C-alpha cells in the first residue's frame, strides 16, 4: 500500500484541473508494477487504458505481489496493444498510437518484459521522452546504471543505452523517468 497525501491522488489532481477520468481519451500504462498500476480504479472510466501485450502476458499467474498484483486492475478494461517492427527504440519495435507518429509507444524492456516508454513529437520532430522505469533518474542513463529490479539485464542495458543516445539528440526537449527525485512538476511545450 502506498501513502498518497490528500489532494495528490490522480483523480483529485484531475478534479483540481476541472477534469474527471471520463474526460481522458487515453491512459498508457508503462508497465503493471504496483507503483504504476496501483489506484487504477480511480481512473477506470477513461476511454482507453492501454498496456503492451508483452506486459499483460507477463503479469499472468502473479498475485498479491508488488509486481503484477492483478487485483489492481480487476474489472478494468485493459486494452492490449502490439509492438510492431518499426526501427524505433532499443528493440526497434513500437506502436504508433495515434497513427501519425506524434505519440510512439516504444518497447524498452529490461525492468519488465513489456515496459513501454513514450515519445511525444511535434510537427518539427522535436520530442519528449517519458522513459518510465527504463531507469529511475537522469543520472542512471548518463552513467548507464541499470535498474536494480530487472527481468533481463541485457535488455535493460540496451534500453538504457538507447535512452542515453536519444537524450543527446538536439531535438530532444526533455527526458523524464518515473522516479527521478530531481524532477519537479512543470509544463513542457513542444
C-alpha positions in Angstrom: 0.0 0.0 0.0 1.3 3.4 -0.9 0.6 6.6 1.0 -0.6 9.5 -1.1 -1.2 12.8 0.6 -4.6 14.4 0.5 -5.2 16.1 -2.8 -2.4 14.2 -4.6 -4.3 11.1 -5.9 -4.7 11.1 -9.7 -8.5 11.6 -9.5 -8.0 14.6 -7.1 -5.4 16.1 -9.4 -7.7 15.8 -12.4 -10.5 17.4 -10.5 -8.3 20.3 -9.5 -7.8 20.9 -13.2 -11.5 20.6 -14.0 -11.5 17.1 -15.4 -12.6 13.6 -14.5 -11.3 10.3 -15.8 -14.2 10.3 -18.3 -12.5 13.2 -20.0 -9.4 11.2 -20.7 -9.1 9.7 -24.1 -6.1 7.5 -23.2 -4.2 6.2 -20.2 -1.0 4.5 -21.3 0.5 2.1 -18.7 4.2 1.9 -18.9 4.0 -1.5 -17.1 1.9 -3.2 -14.4 4.1 -2.9 -11.3 2.2 -1.9 -8.2 3.6 1.6 -8.1 2.4 2.2 -11.7 -0.9 0.3 -11.9 -2.0 0.8 -8.3 -5.0 3.0 -7.9 -6.0 2.4 -11.5 -9.6 2.1 -10.1 -9.6 5.9 -9.7 -9.4 6.4 -13.5 -11.2 3.4 -14.7 -13.7 5.4 -16.7 -11.1 6.7 -19.1 -12.0 6.0 -22.7 -8.9 3.8 -23.4 -6.5 2.2 -21.0 -3.6 0.7 -22.9 -0.9 -1.7 -21.9 1.5 -3.7 -24.1 0.6 -7.3 -24.9 4.0 -8.4 -23.6 3.4 -6.8 -20.2 -0.1 -8.1 -19.9 1.1 -11.7 -20.7 4.0 -11.4 -18.2 1.5 -10.4 -15.5 -0.4 -13.7 -15.7 0.0 -16.0 -12.8 1.1 -13.5 -10.2 -1.0 -12.4 -7.3 -0.6 -10.3 -4.2 2.9 -9.1 -5.1 4.3 -5.6 -5.8 5.0 -6.8 -9.3 1.8 -7.8 -11.0 -1.0 -7.8 -8.4 -3.9 -8.3 -10.7 -6.3 -7.1 -8.1 -5.2 -3.6 -9.0 -6.7 -3.8 -12.5 -9.5 -6.3 -11.7 -12.7 -5.2 -13.6 -10.8 -2.6 -15.7 -10.9 -2.9 -19.4 -7.2 -3.0 -20.2 -6.7 -2.8 -23.9 -3.5 -4.6 -25.0 -1.6 -3.3 -28.0 1.1 -5.0 -30.1 4.5 -3.5 -30.8 5.5 -3.9 -34.4 8.8 -3.8 -36.2 9.3 -0.1 -36.8 13.0 0.7 -36.4 12.2 2.9 -33.4 13.6 2.2 -29.9 16.2 -0.1 -28.4 14.5 -3.2 -29.8 13.4 -1.5 -33.0 9.7 -2.1 -32.1 7.0 0.4 -31.3 3.3 1.1 -31.6 2.1 4.4 -33.3 -0.9 5.0 -31.0 -2.3 8.0 -33.0 -1.3 6.7 -36.4 0.7 9.7 -37.5 3.9 9.5 -35.4 3.2 12.1 -32.7 2.8 9.5 -29.9 5.0 6.5 -30.2 4.8 3.8 -27.6 8.3 2.2 -27.6 9.2 -1.2 -26.3 12.0 -0.7 -23.8 12.2 -4.0 -21.9 14.6 -5.0 -19.1 13.0 -3.7 -15.9 9.9 -5.6 -17.0 9.1 -7.7 -20.0 6.7 -5.3 -21.7 8.0 -2.0 -20.4 6.8 0.9 -22.6 8.4 4.3 -23.0 6.7 7.1 -24.8 8.0 9.5 -27.4 5.8 12.6 -27.9 6.7 14.5 -31.1 5.7 17.8 -32.6 5.5 18.6 -36.3 9.1 19.7 -36.3 10.4 16.3 -34.9 11.2 17.8 -31.5 10.3 15.3 -28.8 9.9 14.5 -25.2 10.8 11.0 -23.9 8.9 9.5 -20.9 11.0 6.6 -20.1 9.1 5.2 -17.1 11.3 2.7 -15.2 13.8 2.2 -18.1 15.7 3.8 -15.3 14.7 5.7 -12.3 16.6 9.0 -12.7 18.6 11.1 -15.2 21.9 10.1 -13.6 21.1 6.5 -14.3 21.1 6.8 -18.1 24.0 9.3 -18.0 26.1 6.6 -16.1 24.4 3.6 -17.7 23.2 2.2 -14.3 20.6 -0.5 -15.0 17.6 -0.9 -12.7 18.1 -2.9 -9.6 15.0 -4.9 -10.4 15.3 -6.2 -14.0 13.9 -9.3 -15.6 16.6 -9.1 -18.3 19.8 -7.2 -17.6 21.0 -7.3 -21.2 17.7 -5.8 -22.4 17.8 -3.3 -19.6 21.3 -2.1 -20.6 20.2 -1.9 -24.3 17.2 0.1 -23.4 19.2 2.4 -21.1 21.8 2.9 -23.8 19.1 3.9 -26.3 17.7 6.5 -23.8 21.1 8.0 -23.3 21.6 8.2 -27.1 18.2 9.8 -27.6 18.7 12.4 -24.9 21.8 13.6 -26.6 20.0 14.4 -29.8 19.4 18.2 -30.5 15.7 17.7 -30.9 15.2 16.1 -27.5 13.4 18.7 -25.4 13.3 16.6 -22.3 13.5 13.0 -21.0 11.7 12.1 -17.8 12.0 9.0 -15.6 9.2 7.9 -13.3 11.1 8.1 -10.0 13.6 11.0 -10.5 13.6 13.0 -7.3 15.2 15.9 -9.1 12.1 16.4 -11.4 9.6 18.9 -10.1 6.1 19.4 -11.6 6.4 21.6 -14.7 5.0 22.2 -18.1 6.8 21.3 -21.3 5.8 23.0 -24.5 6.6 21.2 -27.8 
